Amino acid sequence: MGTSVTWREIDLGGSVAGGTSENYKTGNWRVERPVIDYGKCVKCLICWLYCPEPAIVRRGNEVRVDYDYCKGCGICAEECPVKAISMVPEEV
């Protein structure tokens, strides 16, 4: 992680580089996991756009879920216009 900077040390209109969640595998937090039905998927990439973590991985127009980073928030399933993503209980 970078050095800590308080708001008083930032120039007006400046910014501070943030950290990245890619350094921390947080997939063990979830209770449910998204499962993509590729037969329904229209490859619109909305799940990829809305995912707040690096959990929806894009390869061209194809997507897959990286469960190492998915927290199971369900935003991808909620935003999918064709309901190709369902949230299923995580296996214990």
Helices and strands as residue ranges (DSSP letters): G 7-9, G 21-23, G 27-29, E 32-36, H 46-50, E 56-59, E 62-65, H 75-79, E 85-89
